[in-house]
Amino acid sequence: MFIRRGLTITLMFLWNKITSCAYTIFLQVLASGPIPKHIAFILDGNRRYARKNNMPVPQGHSEGSESLHRMLEICLRLNVKCISAYVFSLAEKKLIEITQGEFLEKHGVRLNVVGNKELLPAAVQKAAREAEGRTRHNTRFILNLHMPYTSRDEITSAVASCVRNSMQDESKIPIITEKDIDAQLMTSLGGSPPLDILIRPSGVKRLSDYMLWQCCEDTQIQFCPTYWPEFGLFDFVPIILDYQRRNQNK
């Protein structure tokens, strides 16, 4: 009995090692092709996932945050430089864990909380400010968490900033260009590169007022039926392969 149990444990350990090695090699091969610099995710489907699996809604949000962590690790291995995440609603505890955990420092991640942060709970505001300050000089990876955010508000704020800037020099006629507005967007101020791919899971096919300015030209927009908590490598790989096919000659 003990021999059989020991053999089972050994086989499981070997299988996990083989699987881990195969996973690493697969990502290395995938990373040899063109890789997007900036990918955005709309974290949609947490509630429907919870209802489908007869679990409390907060658990669906909790598993959604685990999916975000999983995708961040995959993107880091692929050398994606920036991830933006439209967070409709995550448990306050999970948001604080993201900002205060070791993940940001360990992987050299710069965190930007994008949106009207004054609408966040006080504890989350405090954690976000501290994490933004603590990670400001990290350069390996950028994580944008869009929380109390709408694209219309971002564009309006950017235009207002451009107007204020243009009126500082009274000797010149105020002229505002697209580049001026682009430079004042919240993501641009946070150091993010242009948006290459926007992904919305859960089967919903709309942008929901998310990064409308950023995805107006060359952004590859992808919809998939998988609920966000279930979104993983097998959903992600076809999207990356499609991007590589489109960009292989660039």
KEKE-3310 file (N, C-alpha, C; in steps of 0.2 Angstrom, whole numbers, plus 5000, padded with zeros to 4 digits):
npx = (5004:5009:5020:5014:5007:5018:5023:5013:5013:5026:5025:5015:5022:5032:5025:5019:5031:5035:5024:5025:5038:5035:5025:5032:5041:5032:5027:5039:5042:5030:5033:5043:5038:5030:5026:5013:5014:5005:4991:4974:4961:4944:4936:4924:4910:4910:4899:4890:4897:4897:4884:4881:4888:4883:4887:4891:4890:4902:4912:4913:4919:4931:4937:4938:4948:4959:4960:4965:4977:4983:4984:4992:5004:5006:5007:5019:5028:5028:5034:5026:5023:5014:4999:4982:4967:4950:4941:4926:4920:4928:4931:4934:4945:4952:4957:4965:4974:4981:4987:4995:5002:5017:5019:5020:5032:5041:5041:5044:5034:5025:5012:4997:4983:4969:4957:4943:4948:4943:4931:4933:4933:4939:4950:4955:4959:4969:4978:4980:4987:4999:5004:5006:5015:5026:5029:5033:5045:5048:5051:5050:5037:5020:5005:4989:4975:4959:4947:4936:4930:4927:4928:4923:4924:4938:4942:4936:4943:4956:4955:4951:4963:4971:4966:4968:4982:4985:4981:4990:5000:4998:5001:5000:4989:4977:4979:4974:4979:4977:4987:4991:4979:4980:4992:4988:4979:4974:4981:4992:4998:5002:5013:5010:5012:5005:4989:4987:4979:4963:4953:4938:4930:4916:4906:4899:4897:4903:4910:4908:4911:4925:4942:4940:4946:4959:4958:4955:4961:4972:4970:4968:4953:4945:4933:4927:4918:4920:4918:4926:4932:4936:4944:4959:4975:4972:4962:4968:4979:4975:4972:4984:4991:4983:4986:5000:5000:4994:5004:5016:5024:5028)
npy = (4994:5006:5007:5008:5020:5029:5027:5033:5046:5050:5048:5058:5069:5069:5070:5083:5090:5088:5093:5106:5110:5108:5117:5129:5128:5129:5142:5149:5146:5152:5165:5168:5174:5189:5199:5207:5224:5230:5225:5224:5219:5216:5213:5203:5194:5188:5188:5180:5168:5164:5162:5152:5142:5140:5147:5160:5177:5186:5176:5173:5185:5185:5173:5179:5188:5180:5174:5186:5187:5175:5178:5189:5183:5175:5184:5191:5181:5180:5192:5203:5221:5229:5228:5231:5232:5232:5234:5230:5226:5221:5211:5221:5217:5209:5218:5226:5216:5215:5227:5228:5216:5205:5203:5214:5220:5210:5206:5218:5227:5241:5250:5257:5265:5269:5281:5289:5290:5294:5289:5277:5265:5271:5264:5256:5267:5272:5261:5260:5272:5271:5260:5264:5274:5267:5259:5267:5268:5256:5247:5235:5231:5236:5238:5243:5247:5249:5256:5265:5270:5278:5279:5291:5300:5300:5306:5318:5324:5324:5333:5345:5347:5349:5361:5370:5370:5375:5388:5395:5401:5417:5423:5416:5408:5397:5380:5364:5347:5330:5323:5330:5328:5314:5313:5317:5308:5296:5284:5286:5296:5288:5281:5271:5260:5261:5254:5237:5225:5222:5213:5205:5194:5182:5183:5194:5207:5221:5237:5245:5258:5259:5263:5270:5279:5275:5263:5266:5264:5254:5244:5227:5219:5208:5196:5183:5168:5163:5165:5177:5172:5159:5161:5157:5150:5143:5150:5162:5159:5157:5170:5177:5171:5174:5188:5187:5182:5192:5202:5197:5201:5214)
npz = (5000:5005:4996:4984:4985:4986:4974:4966:4970:4966:4952:4949:4953:4943:4931:4933:4932:4919:4912:4916:4910:4897:4895:4897:4886:4876:4877:4875:4861:4856:4859:4850:4838:4831:4844:4853:4860:4869:4877:4880:4892:4894:4909:4909:4913:4926:4935:4928:4927:4940:4943:4934:4940:4952:4963:4975:4970:4974:4975:4961:4957:4964:4958:4946:4948:4950:4937:4931:4937:4932:4918:4918:4921:4910:4900:4904:4902:4889:4885:4883:4885:4891:4900:4900:4910:4911:4925:4930:4942:4956:4971:4985:4994:4985:4976:4984:4987:4975:4974:4985:4986:4983:4970:4960:4964:4962:4949:4942:4939:4934:4941:4936:4941:4933:4930:4938:4953:4965:4967:4972:4986:5002:5007:4996:4988:4996:4996:4982:4979:4986:4980:4967:4969:4974:4964:4953:4947:4941:4926:4918:4915:4912:4921:4919:4928:4925:4933:4941:4928:4912:4894:4888:4898:4900:4887:4887:4898:4894:4883:4889:4897:4886:4881:4892:4892:4879:4881:4889:4882:4877:4866:4855:4843:4849:4845:4844:4842:4836:4841:4852:4861:4862:4869:4881:4887:4899:4899:4891:4899:4909:4903:4894:4879:4862:4859:4855:4855:4859:4870:4873:4884:4887:4878:4875:4863:4862:4866:4877:4881:4883:4881:4869:4861:4860:4852:4839:4827:4822:4831:4836:4838:4848:4852:4863:4868:4881:4899:4909:4922:4918:4907:4898:4894:4882:4876:4874:4865:4851:4848:4849:4839:4828:4828:4826:4813:4806:4807:4803:4792:4795)
capx = (5000:5014:5024:5009:5006:5024:5024:5008:5016:5032:5022:5012:5028:5036:5020:5019:5037:5035:5019:5028:5043:5031:5021:5037:5044:5027:5027:5045:5041:5025:5036:5048:5035:5029:5022:5010:5017:5000:4985:4968:4956:4938:4935:4917:4907:4911:4893:4886:4901:4895:4877:4881:4891:4879:4891:4890:4893:4908:4917:4915:4924:4937:4940:4940:4955:4964:4961:4969:4984:4986:4985:4998:5010:5007:5010:5026:5033:5028:5037:5021:5026:5009:4992:4976:4962:4944:4938:4920:4919:4931:4931:4939:4950:4957:4960:4971:4980:4985:4991:5000:5006:5024:5019:5022:5039:5045:5042:5046:5028:5023:5005:4993:4976:4966:4950:4941:4950:4940:4925:4935:4933:4945:4955:4958:4962:4976:4983:4982:4992:5005:5007:5008:5022:5031:5031:5034:5052:5048:5051:5049:5030:5015:4998:4984:4969:4954:4941:4930:4933:4924:4932:4921:4927:4945:4943:4934:4948:4961:4953:4951:4970:4974:4964:4972:4989:4986:4980:4996:5004:4993:5004:4999:4982:4977:4978:4974:4979:4976:4993:4990:4974:4983:4997:4985:4975:4977:4985:4998:5002:5005:5018:5008:5012:4999:4985:4988:4974:4958:4950:4932:4927:4909:4901:4896:4901:4903:4916:4906:4914:4932:4947:4937:4951:4965:4957:4951:4964:4975:4969:4964:4947:4943:4927:4926:4912:4922:4918:4932:4936:4938:4948:4966:4980:4969:4958:4973:4984:4973:4972:4991:4993:4980:4990:5006:4998:4993:5010:5022:5028:5029)
capy = (5000:5012:5008:5011:5027:5032:5027:5038:5053:5051:5049:5064:5074:5069:5073:5090:5093:5087:5098:5113:5111:5108:5124:5134:5128:5131:5149:5152:5146:5157:5172:5169:5177:5195:5200:5214:5227:5232:5221:5226:5215:5218:5207:5202:5187:5185:5186:5174:5162:5162:5159:5145:5137:5140:5150:5167:5182:5188:5171:5174:5191:5182:5169:5183:5191:5175:5174:5191:5186:5170:5181:5193:5179:5172:5190:5192:5176:5182:5199:5209:5226:5232:5225:5236:5228:5235:5230:5232:5226:5215:5212:5226:5213:5207:5224:5228:5211:5216:5233:5227:5210:5205:5202:5220:5221:5204:5206:5225:5230:5248:5250:5263:5265:5273:5283:5293:5286:5297:5285:5270:5265:5274:5259:5255:5273:5272:5256:5262:5278:5268:5255:5268:5278:5262:5255:5272:5267:5249:5247:5229:5229:5241:5236:5248:5244:5254:5254:5270:5273:5278:5282:5298:5305:5301:5310:5325:5327:5325:5339:5350:5348:5352:5368:5374:5370:5380:5395:5397:5406:5421:5426:5411:5406:5390:5375:5357:5342:5323:5321:5334:5324:5307:5314:5319:5302:5293:5278:5290:5299:5282:5278:5265:5261:5261:5248:5232:5220:5223:5207:5205:5188:5182:5183:5201:5210:5229:5240:5247:5264:5257:5264:5271:5283:5271:5257:5268:5263:5248:5239:5221:5218:5201:5194:5176:5167:5161:5169:5179:5168:5153:5163:5155:5150:5140:5155:5167:5157:5159:5178:5179:5168:5179:5194:5186:5181:5199:5206:5194:5205:5221)
capz = (5000:5005:4990:4978:4986:4985:4966:4963:4971:4961:4945:4949:4953:4936:4926:4934:4930:4912:4910:4917:4905:4890:4895:4896:4880:4871:4877:4872:4854:4854:4860:4845:4833:4833:4851:4854:4866:4874:4877:4885:4893:4898:4913:4909:4914:4933:4938:4925:4929:4947:4943:4930:4944:4958:4968:4977:4966:4976:4973:4954:4956:4966:4953:4940:4949:4949:4930:4929:4939:4928:4912:4919:4921:4904:4896:4906:4899:4882:4885:4882:4889:4895:4900:4903:4913:4913:4930:4931:4949:4960:4978:4988:4996:4980:4973:4989:4987:4969:4974:4990:4985:4981:4962:4957:4965:4960:4941:4940:4936:4936:4942:4935:4942:4928:4931:4944:4959:4971:4968:4975:4993:5005:5008:4990:4986:4999:4993:4975:4979:4989:4975:4961:4971:4975:4957:4948:4943:4938:4919:4914:4913:4915:4922:4920:4931:4924:4938:4940:4921:4905:4889:4887:4903:4898:4882:4890:4903:4889:4879:4894:4898:4880:4881:4897:4890:4874:4883:4893:4878:4874:4860:4849:4842:4852:4841:4847:4837:4839:4845:4859:4864:4863:4874:4888:4889:4905:4898:4889:4905:4913:4900:4890:4872:4858:4860:4849:4855:4865:4871:4878:4884:4890:4872:4873:4858:4862:4869:4884:4883:4885:4877:4862:4857:4859:4848:4834:4821:4821:4836:4834:4843:4848:4856:4864:4872:4888:4904:4911:4926:4914:4902:4900:4888:4876:4873:4872:4860:4845:4847:4848:4833:4823:4828:4822:4806:4803:4808:4802:4787:4797)
cpx = (5004:5018:5020:5008:5012:5025:5019:5011:5022:5029:5019:5017:5031:5031:5019:5025:5037:5030:5022:5033:5040:5028:5026:5040:5039:5027:5033:5045:5036:5029:5041:5045:5034:5024:5019:5013:5011:4993:4980:4963:4950:4936:4928:4915:4907:4904:4889:4890:4898:4888:4877:4884:4888:4883:4889:4893:4900:4914:4918:4920:4930:4941:4942:4947:4960:4965:4966:4976:4987:4988:4991:5004:5012:5010:5017:5030:5033:5032:5032:5023:5020:5002:4987:4970:4956:4940:4932:4919:4923:4931:4936:4945:4955:4960:4966:4976:4984:4990:4997:5004:5013:5024:5022:5030:5044:5046:5043:5040:5027:5015:5002:4986:4972:4959:4949:4942:4946:4933:4926:4934:4940:4951:4959:4961:4969:4981:4985:4988:4999:5008:5010:5015:5027:5034:5033:5040:5053:5047:5050:5042:5025:5008:4994:4978:4964:4948:4936:4932:4928:4928:4930:4924:4934:4946:4942:4940:4954:4961:4954:4958:4973:4972:4968:4979:4990:4984:4985:5000:4999:4995:5002:4991:4982:4975:4979:4974:4977:4981:4993:4985:4977:4988:4994:4980:4978:4982:4992:5002:5005:5011:5017:5009:5005:4995:4985:4982:4969:4954:4944:4929:4919:4904:4898:4901:4900:4908:4914:4910:4921:4937:4945:4943:4957:4964:4954:4954:4966:4974:4965:4959:4945:4938:4928:4921:4914:4921:4925:4936:4938:4943:4956:4970:4976:4964:4962:4977:4981:4973:4979:4993:4989:4984:4997:5005:4998:4999:5016:5027:5030:5036)
cpy = (5006:5013:5010:5018:5031:5033:5032:5045:5055:5052:5056:5070:5075:5072:5080:5093:5093:5092:5105:5115:5112:5115:5129:5134:5131:5139:5152:5152:5151:5164:5173:5173:5184:5195:5207:5217:5229:5228:5223:5221:5218:5212:5206:5195:5184:5183:5180:5168:5160:5159:5152:5140:5136:5142:5157:5172:5184:5182:5171:5180:5189:5178:5173:5186:5186:5174:5180:5190:5180:5173:5186:5189:5176:5178:5192:5187:5177:5188:5204:5214:5229:5229:5231:5231:5233:5231:5233:5232:5220:5216:5217:5223:5211:5213:5226:5223:5212:5222:5232:5221:5210:5204:5208:5221:5216:5204:5213:5228:5237:5248:5257:5262:5270:5275:5288:5290:5288:5293:5278:5271:5268:5270:5257:5261:5273:5267:5257:5267:5275:5264:5259:5272:5273:5259:5260:5271:5260:5250:5241:5228:5234:5237:5242:5245:5250:5252:5259:5273:5273:5282:5290:5303:5306:5306:5317:5328:5328:5332:5345:5352:5352:5360:5373:5375:5375:5387:5398:5402:5411:5424:5422:5409:5398:5385:5368:5352:5335:5321:5324:5330:5318:5308:5315:5313:5299:5288:5281:5293:5294:5278:5272:5266:5260:5254:5243:5228:5222:5216:5207:5198:5188:5182:5189:5204:5218:5231:5243:5253:5263:5258:5266:5275:5279:5265:5259:5267:5256:5242:5233:5219:5211:5199:5186:5174:5165:5166:5171:5174:5161:5154:5161:5155:5148:5145:5161:5165:5159:5166:5180:5177:5172:5185:5193:5185:5188:5203:5203:5197:5212:5222)
cpz = (5000:4999:4984:4979:4985:4977:4963:4964:4967:4954:4944:4949:4946:4931:4927:4931:4922:4909:4910:4912:4898:4890:4894:4889:4875:4871:4874:4864:4852:4854:4854:4839:4836:4839:4852:4860:4871:4872:4882:4886:4897:4902:4914:4910:4921:4936:4935:4926:4935:4947:4939:4935:4951:4964:4970:4972:4968:4974:4965:4953:4958:4961:4947:4941:4949:4942:4928:4931:4934:4921:4912:4918:4914:4899:4898:4903:4892:4880:4882:4887:4893:4894:4903:4905:4915:4918:4932:4939:4952:4967:4980:4990:4991:4977:4978:4988:4981:4970:4980:4990:4983:4973:4959:4957:4962:4953:4938:4936:4939:4936:4941:4937:4938:4929:4936:4950:4965:4972:4971:4983:4996:5005:5002:4987:4989:4997:4986:4975:4981:4983:4969:4963:4971:4969:4952:4944:4940:4930:4915:4911:4916:4915:4924:4923:4930:4928:4938:4933:4916:4900:4888:4892:4902:4893:4884:4894:4899:4885:4883:4896:4892:4880:4886:4895:4884:4875:4887:4889:4875:4868:4854:4849:4845:4846:4844:4842:4840:4843:4852:4863:4866:4869:4881:4890:4895:4904:4895:4894:4909:4909:4895:4882:4868:4859:4854:4849:4861:4865:4876:4878:4886:4884:4871:4868:4857:4867:4876:4886:4886:4880:4870:4858:4855:4853:4841:4827:4820:4826:4834:4840:4843:4854:4857:4869:4879:4893:4907:4916:4923:4909:4903:4893:4882:4873:4870:4866:4853:4843:4846:4841:4827:4823:4824:4815:4802:4803:4806:4796:4789:4800)
residu = (MET:PHE:ILE:ARG:ARG:GLY:LEU:THR:ILE:THR:LEU:MET:PHE:LEU:TRP:ASN:LYS:ILE:THR:SER:CYS:ALA:TYR:THR:ILE:PHE:LEU:GLN:VAL:LEU:ALA:SER:GLY:PRO:ILE:PRO:LYS:HIS:ILE:ALA:PHE:ILE:LEU:ASP:GLY:ASN:ARG:ARG:TYR:ALA:ARG:LYS:ASN:ASN:MET:PRO:VAL:PRO:GLN:GLY:HIS:SER:GLU:GLY:SER:GLU:SER:LEU:HIS:ARG:MET:LEU:GLU:ILE:CYS:LEU:ARG:LEU:ASN:VAL:LYS:CYS:ILE:SER:ALA:TYR:VAL:PHE:SER:LEU:ALA:GLU:LYS:LYS:LEU:ILE:GLU:ILE:THR:GLN:GLY:GLU:PHE:LEU:GLU:LYS:HIS:GLY:VAL:ARG:LEU:ASN:VAL:VAL:GLY:ASN:LYS:GLU:LEU:LEU:PRO:ALA:ALA:VAL:GLN:LYS:ALA:ALA:ARG:GLU:ALA:GLU:GLY:ARG:THR:ARG:HIS:ASN:THR:ARG:PHE:ILE:LEU:ASN:LEU:HIS:MET:PRO:TYR:THR:SER:ARG:ASP:GLU:ILE:THR:SER:ALA:VAL:ALA:SER:CYS:VAL:ARG:ASN:SER:MET:GLN:ASP:GLU:SER:LYS:ILE:PRO:ILE:ILE:THR:GLU:LYS:ASP:ILE:ASP:ALA:GLN:LEU:MET:THR:SER:LEU:GLY:GLY:SER:PRO:PRO:LEU:ASP:ILE:LEU:ILE:ARG:PRO:SER:GLY:VAL:LYS:ARG:LEU:SER:ASP:TYR:MET:LEU:TRP:GLN:CYS:CYS:GLU:ASP:THR:GLN:ILE:GLN:PHE:CYS:PRO:THR:TYR:TRP:PRO:GLU:PHE:GLY:LEU:PHE:ASP:PHE:VAL:PRO:ILE:ILE:LEU:ASP:TYR:GLN:ARG:ARG:ASN:GLN:ASN:LYS)
# end
